[in-house]
Amino acid sequence: MRIIKILTLIILISIIFSSFSTVFAAKTPTLVNKLNSILKKIKEYMIKLAGPAAALAIATGVMIRKLSFGDEEKMIIGKRVIINAIFCYFIILLVDLIIKFIEALV
């Protein structure tokens, strides 16, 4: 839940800043350029960290399942970890596509 809230906040901030660039572009282009470059750097770091983090989470889920020794509760927990890791990685990739779409509109 915490990751979804953070990603939603990042999407909203990117939408807000992209709308600022159209409204205030004539008055303060340097501010808008700085904000856009900051958002691009954040996006790049997020994409760079997402792959290894998802791989680590999937590996953790697999290890939980392997080391459960037949315990159904641990098997379910391992499966949830794997599914959530894949889902969160997919959301991060969607955020990248959404930001590229917004940049194309602006």
Helices and strands as residue ranges (DSSP letters): H 2-23, H 29-66, H 72-105
